[in-house]
Amino acid sequence: MNIQLRFFASVREALGTSQEAVALPPEVITVGDVRTWLHARGGVWAETLAEGRALRMAYNQTMTNADTRISEGCEVAFFPPVTGG
């Protein structure tokens, strides 16, 4: 399955990229699986996308959770929680 990844704010800065097109293995079927798959790259990917780290996710520009199933050609985005004052 081919999807588009987007990274925002401090996630983008840490990873050194704002977007990437990827071909996923068949076992990656949810947004959480995408995060785990990227985490397995190691290094800064593992650190930035680690479980337990505050991170928001979106599927096709809609906020979502890790259990959301992905589909061919979709967009998955990762970004830090937003705070304001």
DADARA-V567175 format. One record per pair of residues at least 4 apart in sequence whose C-alpha atoms are under 8 Angstrom apart, sorted by the first residue. I is the first residue (numbers start at 0). GAP is how many residues later the second one is. D is the distance in whole Angstrom. If there is no record, write none. Layout:
I/GAP/D  I/GAP/D
This chain:
0/22/5  0/23/5  0/24/7  0/25/7  0/70/7  0/71/5  0/72/8  1/19/7  1/20/6  1/21/4  1/22/6  1/70/6  1/71/6  1/72/8  2/18/6  2/19/6  2/20/7  2/21/8  2/68/8  2/69/6  2/70/5  2/71/5  2/72/6  2/73/7  3/15/7  3/16/6  3/17/5  3/18/6  3/69/7  3/70/6  3/71/5  3/72/6  4/14/5  4/15/5  4/16/6  4/17/7  4/70/6  4/71/5  4/72/6  5/12/6  5/13/4  5/14/7  5/69/7  5/70/6  5/71/4  5/72/6  6/4/6  6/5/5  6/10/7  6/11/5  6/12/6  6/70/6  6/71/5  6/72/6  7/4/5  7/5/8  7/10/6  7/69/8  7/70/6  7/71/5  7/72/8  8/4/6  8/70/6  8/71/7  9/4/6  9/69/7  9/70/7  10/4/6  10/37/7  10/67/7  10/68/6  10/69/7  11/4/6  11/5/5  11/6/5  11/67/8  12/4/7  13/30/7  13/34/7  14/29/6  14/30/7  14/33/8  23/4/6  27/5/5  27/6/6  27/9/7  28/4/6  28/5/8  28/40/6  28/41/6  28/42/8  29/4/6  29/36/7  29/37/6  29/38/5  29/39/4  29/40/5  30/4/6  30/26/8  30/28/7  30/34/7  30/35/5  30/36/6  30/37/6  30/38/6  30/39/6  30/45/7  31/4/6  31/33/8  31/34/4  31/35/6  31/36/8  32/4/6  32/33/7  33/4/6  34/4/6  34/14/7  35/4/6  35/13/8  36/4/7  37/7/6  37/8/7  37/11/7  38/6/5  38/7/4  38/8/8  38/9/8  38/10/6  38/11/7  39/5/8  39/6/6  40/4/6  40/5/7  41/4/5  41/5/8  42/4/6  43/4/6  44/4/6  44/5/8  45/4/5  47/5/8  48/4/7  48/6/8  53/26/6  53/27/7  54/23/7  54/24/6  54/25/5  54/26/6  55/7/8  55/22/6  55/23/5  55/24/6  55/25/6  56/6/6  56/7/6  56/8/7  56/9/8  56/19/7  56/20/6  56/21/5  56/22/7  57/4/5  57/5/4  57/6/5  57/7/8  57/17/8  57/18/6  57/19/5  57/20/7  58/4/6  58/5/6  58/9/8  58/11/8  58/15/7  58/16/6  58/17/5  58/18/7  59/14/6  59/15/5  59/16/6  60/14/7  60/15/8  60/16/8  63/4/7  69/4/7
